[in-house]
Amino acid sequence: MTGTGVTPPEQTDWPLTVVIRRTMRESKGWRVPTWSLAAIEPAQGRSGMEASRHEDGARDFAWHGLTLRLRRSDAETYWFNLTSQQPSLFVICREDPQYGLMPAMVTLDQDETARQQESEAEIFSTSLPEWLAVEVERFVLAHYRPSPRKGKRRRKPQEQSHDQ
């Protein structure tokens, strides 16, 4: 964006819907919930939560109104995520008395994810959806330039010390 006269925004928000799936399984005579991330989709302008039931007894909880917030100050961590072997999106969830588990945050920041994991949050990761990867890449390119790699300078044979 250099030379266009347009300054990219310091932060960008992407409204999302996160779908969490709950299945019940037997464990030592008890029925316990098992949670998984079913989908991450662009928001459709709704907010709140919608529940739906599957034939096999599983329930999906679609949480509308969550936001992936990209901040200029975190562009480096987004770049590391984008250039990793498997770029990922992380959903950080908290216990909820009514539904059992509720997504609290969606992030690309692996450092934030590690901090949240220490606070015993339930964290799901998924491949970064292609529709979002393009926008994240655009944001990162506008706000971050990696430093040139500095390799070790090899000594020429005549520069080596003779007192070895």
C-alpha positions in Angstrom: 0.0 0.0 0.0 3.0 2.2 -0.1 2.7 5.0 -2.5 -1.1 4.9 -2.7 -1.6 7.6 -0.1 -3.9 5.3 1.8 -3.0 4.4 5.3 -4.2 0.9 6.3 -6.3 0.7 9.5 -4.6 0.0 12.8 -7.0 -2.8 13.4 -9.6 -4.8 11.4 -12.5 -6.8 12.7 -13.9 -9.9 11.0 -17.4 -10.9 12.3 -17.7 -14.7 12.6 -20.0 -17.5 13.6 -18.5 -20.3 15.6 -20.2 -23.7 15.7 -19.4 -26.0 18.6 -20.6 -29.6 18.6 -21.5 -31.5 21.8 -21.8 -35.3 21.7 -22.5 -37.4 24.7 -20.4 -40.5 25.5 -20.4 -43.2 28.2 -17.6 -43.2 30.6 -17.6 -45.4 33.7 -21.4 -45.5 33.8 -21.8 -41.7 33.3 -22.8 -39.8 30.2 -20.2 -37.0 29.7 -20.1 -34.4 27.0 -17.3 -34.3 24.4 -16.8 -31.0 22.6 -15.4 -30.3 19.1 -15.2 -27.4 16.7 -17.7 -28.0 13.9 -17.3 -24.9 11.8 -16.2 -21.3 11.5 -18.2 -19.2 9.1 -18.5 -15.5 8.1 -21.2 -13.9 10.2 -24.5 -13.3 8.6 -25.5 -10.2 10.7 -27.0 -12.3 13.5 -26.0 -12.3 17.1 -26.6 -14.7 20.0 -26.7 -18.5 20.0 -28.8 -21.0 18.1 -28.9 -24.7 19.0 -29.7 -27.6 16.7 -29.9 -31.3 17.2 -28.6 -34.1 15.0 -30.1 -37.5 14.5 -27.3 -39.2 16.4 -28.0 -37.0 19.5 -25.2 -34.5 19.0 -26.1 -30.9 19.4 -24.6 -27.9 17.5 -24.4 -24.5 19.2 -23.9 -21.7 16.6 -22.5 -18.7 18.3 -23.1 -15.6 16.2 -21.4 -12.2 16.8 -17.9 -13.3 17.6 -15.1 -11.2 16.1 -11.6 -12.0 14.8 -9.7 -8.8 15.6 -6.5 -8.1 13.8 -4.2 -5.5 15.4 -1.2 -3.9 13.7 0.8 -4.5 16.9 0.3 -8.3 16.5 1.1 -8.4 12.7 4.4 -10.3 13.3 2.6 -13.2 15.1 0.1 -13.4 12.3 2.9 -13.6 9.8 4.5 -16.4 11.7 1.2 -18.2 11.8 0.6 -17.6 8.0 4.1 -18.9 7.1 3.8 -22.0 9.3 3.4 -25.4 7.9 -0.3 -25.3 8.9 -1.8 -21.8 9.3 -4.4 -22.0 12.1 -7.3 -20.2 13.6 -7.9 -20.7 17.3 -11.2 -20.7 19.2 -10.8 -20.1 23.0 -13.8 -21.4 25.0 -14.9 -21.0 28.6 -17.2 -23.0 30.8 -20.8 -21.9 30.6 -23.4 -22.9 33.2 -26.2 -23.0 30.7 -24.6 -24.6 27.6 -21.5 -26.2 29.0 -19.0 -24.5 26.8 -19.1 -21.1 25.1 -16.5 -19.6 22.6 -15.1 -16.4 24.1 -12.4 -15.5 21.6 -11.2 -16.2 18.1 -7.6 -15.5 17.3 -4.6 -16.1 15.0 -2.1 -15.2 17.7 -0.3 -18.3 18.9 1.2 -16.4 21.9 -2.3 -15.4 23.1 -3.5 -19.0 22.7 -0.6 -20.2 24.9 -1.5 -17.6 27.6 -5.2 -18.7 27.5 -4.2 -22.4 27.7 -2.4 -21.7 30.9 -5.6 -20.3 32.3 -7.2 -23.7 31.6 -9.4 -22.5 28.8 -10.6 -25.1 26.3 -8.9 -24.3 22.9 -9.8 -25.6 19.5 -7.7 -25.1 16.4 -8.6 -25.4 12.8 -7.0 -24.7 9.5 -7.3 -21.1 8.5 -10.2 -21.0 6.0 -9.1 -19.8 2.6 -11.7 -17.0 2.5 -10.1 -15.6 5.6 -6.5 -16.3 4.8 -6.5 -13.9 1.8 -7.7 -11.1 4.1 -5.3 -11.9 6.8 -2.4 -11.9 4.3 -3.5 -8.5 3.0 -3.5 -7.1 6.5 -0.1 -8.6 7.4 1.5 -7.3 4.2 0.2 -3.8 5.0 1.6 -3.8 8.5 4.7 -6.1 8.7 7.9 -6.5 6.9 10.1 -9.4 8.2 13.7 -8.6 8.9 16.2 -9.9 6.4 17.7 -13.2 7.5 21.1 -12.9 9.0 23.1 -16.1 8.6 26.4 -16.9 10.1 29.2 -15.5 8.2 31.6 -18.3 7.2 35.2 -17.6 7.5 37.4 -18.0 4.5 40.2 -20.5 5.0 42.9 -17.8 5.1 41.0 -16.0 7.9 41.0 -19.0 10.3 43.3 -18.8 13.2 46.5 -20.9 13.0 46.7 -21.6 16.8 44.1 -24.4 16.7 
